[in-house]
Amino acid sequence: PNTPFPRDLSPSGRWYGTPHRGRQDRGTTRDDAIKAVGRHGAGYAASMAEALQRHRDRASGFARAAWVMLDWAASGFSTVLITLVVAYVERGVFHGGGWGMEAGVIWAWTLAAAMLISALVSPWAAAWADRRDAHQRGVIMGTLLGAGGLVALAVTPPAARAAVLAAVVVASVGFDMAQIFTGSLLPRIAGP
């Protein structure tokens, strides 16, 4: 259809060109499209909103490849956690048990604590991401939190038992948050 605005969008979601007659210095956002109803009629605003939605629905090949690689890389954390970290905690940090419990029980409670924290935090984190359209930031923050927990685990001496377990909990919660936000990006990347 003949629309009074350009059809191409920039990567930041703003239109290139002259969406308003004679004004080349300004792009148009969704809010501008809503305001345009009064100036140009509902058809103009609807066309702008549809173009913005088409841009969001189209994911580049890079975005799809990045999502696949991120999802694939996340499986490495789980594998390392259930093969190497569990052995380190059970045989290195809590060799022979500790705190009146066997090492396997301590490991199970540690993971249970991490899962409980993730279950309590994830609804609020997801609501925050939905309100602010910050799913990618959620992935980044979760990944950084998980990586920070792993760095803390690497530098914590085995004698600091509580710190080792805290690092495992932080890493696990960060991993869970990153997985939640990675999953939330799939509908945008896969498209309709």
Phi, psi and omega in degrees: 000154177281113179241151183277019179222156180294156182267344184270137180250150174279166178299337180276001178089010178256149180281141171279154168096217189240082178290336176243135185310124174077004181245096184268354185268002189227132172271177183236133177251180179300321179298320177296325179295320179293319179294333183290345180304317180290326184274318190240357180099161185295327181297320179297311181295320180296319179297319179295316180295321178295319179296320178296318179295320177299321179296317180292326181290330180277114177258141179287162176299328178296317181297319179294316178296321179296319179296315180299316180294321179295316179296319179294317181295330180296331179294334177295322179297312180300317181297314179294321181297316185273353178248310186264313184292320178299320179293320179298315182291314184287322185258340182256303185284315183245042178299122181083008179091182180178155179057029178077015180227160174286158182298321179297324178291319178298316178299316180298318179293326178297312179293324178296319177297318179296318179294322179295315178299316178299318180294326180281326184275326189300321178298320179289321179295319179293320178296319177300313181295321179293318180295323186256003184052051187243038182295320178294320176297324177297318177299314182296314181295319177297319179295316178295321177296315178297317179294322177297320176296321179290323176296317177298321177296321182292326184265352181276128179290149181301335181292336179273075187301313182296322179293323177298313181294322177298320179295321177296318179296314180299315179297318181293318179295317177299317177299315180299317180296318179298321179294320179299312182287328175297315177297326182289342179277342186302316180300327179288324184279320181288330180078179182288000000 
